[in-house]
């Protein structure tokens, strides 16, 4: 049984008192009349921010999804002035990030104690990532191409299949209704520029974005090659949308090309990367019936080479087809069903794998019930994998309105992840007899929604089996248990907007009794912002407790990663109705810390940016 920490209870109590002692209105009525238009826009954005599309595969208010979901829209991402996607995710409850240096470097994202491979990444509803690594490298995903992102914590394999053990990161691509130009300059010779726009002609809409970013970075590895480890990136997004009597048709292509430099035990190295994604969607609503069809093709390429290591190329592709049918049975009931197929293939690789492709076929069925008092949803899924045969998963959730504003919820579900091509076939280390990793998760939560206070409190428990231990030969030996709690809150005190999150995690290897590697027990994030006339001021803080570093290749325990507290400050000035100037200082006190043993993190950094909008 999970125990809620004294700190969590104290924080909840303080927020409740603050909400009663300082009743506040929304920002739209706090701001001066000269800002009316901008404030109305922000109010509309706030409403959109509370809608989840991917938690249960249909649009629903976050508070009623019966899942732990954080939704961040584009304007909020721009206002936070984050340097990359891992920096944005680090601010979310239940998510921790371990980085091998600065921007562009490898970053591991842990949701509720799971590894990077336990997080499924979706781009407009379609899975992306390397089939050899088994996950999407988030460090090189352009933030400028994101319209909205949903961070869904907890298993979602019953909806999406393999990989969604810890959670899902669902990215919606940018498709603005106005021309937008952004430019940024910053420390370590950072330079970034992007342009996006759309054109509507009757029922046809054309849209596109392009941009480039580069920076010299800093030397990432302590005791490694002393040169700076920089990056360069160019991206293009283009698409079209056609509304017809036969439904809505949408085509979109994204190209992301660049390189990043990194330090390894073999000296200085560089990797050239390229990710291509092409997608064709069709949707049609006919009374109570709604159809969705997606066809997708993606390629992930990574060429590594260095001073003392040979060139190696990893290139994989994925083709996917998915169909979903939803039926609104009544105002209370919604039924969903669907089927999907995808094929993963290794096109080129450094070693010679004994198998270089595999297929997946799956079917699922789910439901949602909401009569304004009771809420239920659930799903069952059947997957069939090449070499693994059949795999069944389920998820069931229940909720109850304790009051108009307070919902209690419970959820339980199973999930799995099939081994990657590297796990199975890497020379000397691969093991073709590996079994899929599996998990059983339970979650208990409370969600409170008022104008003055939005609060979400969750207790969760996970059992993981058949975890893959990577060593002299990969084996299924690890059994792990994870318990934790998450608290997210948004409120206002004296016109200061506050966003707070706290996460507690207790994860251990049941065989050895050791804690899970790079999973801190405590993480706190805080964002404070204040608007006055044409100015907006913000302060951010991020605290992470000590974490276990595991053992080295000789089996010796490594030093723990120390705790750290990082402060950032930012300011934005609306110079003209369509022009906003921004500045931010990260790591204000130049804190020295590590999130991955032996790798430096950025010291004090600043960025200056401008955003220009043409309505």
C-alpha positions, 0 to 999 in steps of 0.5 A: 500500500502506498504511503503519501509523504508528509511533504506532499500532504503539507503542500496540498494543505497549503494550496487549499488554504491559499485558494480559500484565503486568496480567491482570484480570477482568471488572467483574462480579467486581471490584466489591463484593458490594453491587453484585452485581445491578448488575454482573450486569446490566452483564455482560449488557449487555456481551454484547449490546454485542458483537452486530451486527444490521445489518453483514450484515443478521443477528445476529452477534458483532462480531468475526465480522462481518468489518466494522469495527463499534462497538456502543453500548447505551443504558446506555453512552450514559447513563453517558457523559452525552453532550449529543447524538448527534454528541458520541457519534459523535465518540468512535468511531474513524474518525468525525469531526464538524464542528459549526456551534456548540452543541447543535441546530446543523448537524453534519457527520459524516465516516466514513472521510473521506466526507461526511455524504451518504456515510453512510446512517442507518437507524432500526430497519432503515429509511432516514431523512433529507431527500431534498433534503439527501440525509442525516439531520440527526443534531443533532436526533435525540433520544439518549433514544430510542436503545436501541442504535446501530451505527456500521458503517465501510466501504461497505455499498451491496451490502446497503443501496443508495445512500448507504452509501459511507462507512458506516452508522449504524443506530439501534435505538429504545428499548423498555425493559422497565421504567419509566424517568425521566431529567432533566438540567439544565446550562449555557446553561440546558439542561433536559431531561426524559424518561419511558419505559415498557412494559406487557405483557399476554399476547402483547401489549406496549405501549411508549412514550417522551416527553420535551422538551429546551431550551437557550439555547445561545451565539452560534455564528458569530464576527462574526455575530449576537451573540444566543444560538443556542438550541434546543427539542425535543419527542419521542414514541415509541409502539408495540406488539408482538404475538407470534402463531402467524403471527409477530411483529408490531410497529408503531412511530411516532416524532414529533420536533418543535422548532426551532434558532436559527443564525447565517448570513452574512445575520444571525440565523435560525431553523429549525423542524424536524419528523421523523415516522416510522411503521413496521410490521414482521413477522417469522417463523421456520420452522425454517431459514427466517426472514422479515422484512417492513417497511413504512415512511412518513417525513416530514422538514420544515424551515422556515427564516426570519430577519432578512434572509432569506425564509422557505423550506420544505423538506418531503420524504417517503419510503415504503418496503417491504422483504422479506428471507428468510434460510435456514440451510443448515447450521451453517456456511452462511447464505443471504440474499436480499431486495427493496425499493422506496422512493419519495422525493418533495419535497412543498414547497420554496422553488424550483420543481424540474423533478422532485419524485419518484423511485423505487428498486427493488432486489434483493440476495442474500448469504451467510455461511460460518463453520466456526470456522476460515474465515469468508466473507461477501458480497453482490451488489445490483441497484438501478434508479433513476428517471432513472439506470437500473441500478446494480450493487454487490458486497461480499466479505469473508474471515476466518481464525482465526489462533488462538481469540482472533485473527481476520484479515480482508479486505474489498472492495466498491463503493458509490454515491450518487445526487445529491440533489434539491438537487444536480440542480434547485436554481436556477442551481446544480443540474445534472440531468446529474450522475452518481452518486458511486461508490467502491471500498474495501478493508480489512484488519483484525485482531480480538483478543478476550480477557476482559482485552483487546479489540483491533481494528486496521484498514487501509483504502483508498478510491478515490472518483470522480464526486464532486460539486463544488458551486459556480457549477454542480454538476459531477462533477469530483472524484476522491479517494483516501483511506487510513487506519488505525483502532485500537480497544481496551478493557482494564483496568488495576488495576480502571480500565476503559479504552476507547481509539481512534485514527484516521489519515486521509490523503485528497486531491483527486487533481486538485488535490492538496489535502487533503479539507476538515475531515478531520483526519489524527489523532484520539484518544479515551480513556475511563477509568472506575473503580467503587468501591462505589456510585460511578463516576468517569470521565475522557475525552479527545478530541484532533484534529489540524489540518485543511484548511478548503478555499477560499472562494467567491472561490477563496482558501485559507482558514486551517487549523482548529487542533488541540485536546485536550478533557478531560471528567470525570464522576461517578455515584452510585447513591443507591438501587437504582433511583435514580442521580445523575450529574454531568459537566463537558465541556471542563474547561479551557475550550478555545477551538477550532473544528471548522468555520471561523468557528463557536464551540464550547462552552466549559466546560459542566456537566450534572447528571442523575438516572435513576430506574428502576422494575423 
